[in-house]
Amino acid sequence: MKHKITFLAVSAALSTLVSVANVQASSHREAPNITRMPTLDATDFYLFNSYEPGREGYVTLIANYIPLQDAYGGPNYFAMDPAAVYSIHIDNDGDAAANLSFHFRFSNSLVNDGDGVKLPIGPEGNQKMVAVPLKNVGGIGAGNSASLNFIENYTLELTSGNSSSMLMPSGATTFTKPYDYVGDKTFGDAAAYQAYADQYLYDVAIPGCDAMARVFVGQRKDPFVVNLGETFDLVNYVPVEGDSAPGAGDAGGFPGGITQSSANDDLRDKNVTALAIEVPKACVTGGGNGVIGAWTTASLPQARLLNPNANFARPEVNGGAMVQVSRLSNPLVNELVIGLADKDKFNSSKPAEDGQFADYVTHPSLPALLNILFKDAVNATLGTNIDDLAPSNFPRNDLVAAFLTGVAGVNQLATVTPSEMLRLNTAIPATPAAMQSAFGVAGDDLAGFPNGRRPGDDVVDIALRVVMGALCHDIPVAGQPTNLGFCAPEDAPVGNVPFTDGAPLNASMLDAAFPYLLTPLAGSPN
């Protein structure tokens, strides 16, 4: 495309283009094979310029794993897989290969040299020391983990090119993952649990980096909101705003349309396990143009042999090369874009190999599915005779440009290699939490999705609107309605409709400091 588009116009386009691949967002149980390995299932990935006050020179990356955690899911709760490697990768030169990778490896152990807590059982003189069945045997708090029977530690390795370094926490000998929030009898209350978990927020020195990084790994409230069950029941609601404006309560929108309510969020009572790292910008941009691409993966050894005489220390034997079984960057790519036959292939693929999935972007099937589900109802409600609700501009080259390459001047890396990554321009200043728009770039907030992704960015509503053709209609550019020239209004008959899943999300629902995600929900209400 040879004509020139202003930075602001391209920014507005970006907010809609990339998000077409993310209708609904999040990635819970998105591929057949990963459903069998929930501890390796990445749910959401976030990449953004840190907006905690005083941390303007940092980038935050958060990879969430183990979906749909019920807080009461004891007695074993949600430990990570000790055979796996969980990685966060950064590409800073555009070759779709990692220049930096942070690798997390977990181990778990029982106290008392692996024997665990034992209690004397039986009458005096005939007692036996018997191991307890629980992971904790009493109260736990900040500075007091004596009653904890089960301990989860991890190592953190940084690889860059052919070199690698084992990173160490400042002031500690090992990284520890806090025990999950089993309930208030164990921890006291949410504030006490947070004080306990805060002990495991570490400063970390990175070789060649002048400033310290920060790391936290632990259970958090799932930050994502989505009308999950109703959506996958063939979109069992009218996905158009039913009020004149979100939250107006006046039923002045689309007749029968869904309205905003936290009750529409099926993840409101779920927790997740977060791997969060905050790194100085100068340490991740390398010699590139200040734009980075990032993604998270989880891998297992190629062979796993079950131990027929399993015990805590050795339930199986693992060996062979590490095999990638989970991959995530932009949300819900695998869940609602990639065809069912290729979902496991996507999870095992590298970004540089994404040309094999191009048809799913140039000819996305989701708009056709929505047309099948809603065309008759829309025509009946509006008294129209629309032949096809889906956009008709094929191939969707506009989507390819943003989804696989980034946009020049906004989030395109120095070298362009078509690949699926979440891209962030580190030179665009972070927007303070109180001033963020949940619509990111589309809400005149250049620091938000899809220029990276913050926990409070409502990618769901953005995506629903774009997949049905919002880009073909005028969008605000510097306050003026502007068509960006990728397609025309007649190409998308419902592209100007305010589609929504009815589950609201914004930055006020999150913390405004690292690791940004809220204290997890308690496993017991008492």
Secondary structure, DSSP 8 states (H G I E B T S, - for coil): --S---HHHHHHHHHHHGGGGGSS---TT-STTGGG-GGG-EEEEEEEE--STT-TTEEEEEEEEEEEEETT-TTT-----TT-EEEEEEESSSSSS-SEEEEEEEEEEETTTTT--EEEESSTTS-EEEE-SSSBSS--BTTB-TTB-EEEEEEEEEEETTEEEEE-BTT-SSEEE------HHHHSSHHHHHHHHHTTEEEE--TT-SS-EEEEEEEEE------HHHHHTT--S--BB-SSSTT--S--SSTT-B---GGG-TTTTEEEEEEEEEEEGGGTSTTS-SEEEEEEEEEEEEEEEE-TT--SS-SEEEEEEEEEEEEESSTTHHHHTS-GGGHHHHHH--GGGGGGGTHHHHS-SHHHHHHHHHHHHHHHHHT---S-SS---SS-HHHHIIIII--TTTT--SS------EEEETTS----GGG--TTGGGGT-TTSTTSSB-TT--HHHHHHHHHTTGGGS-EEETTEEE--SS--GGG-TTTTS-B--S----GGGS-SSTT-S-----S---
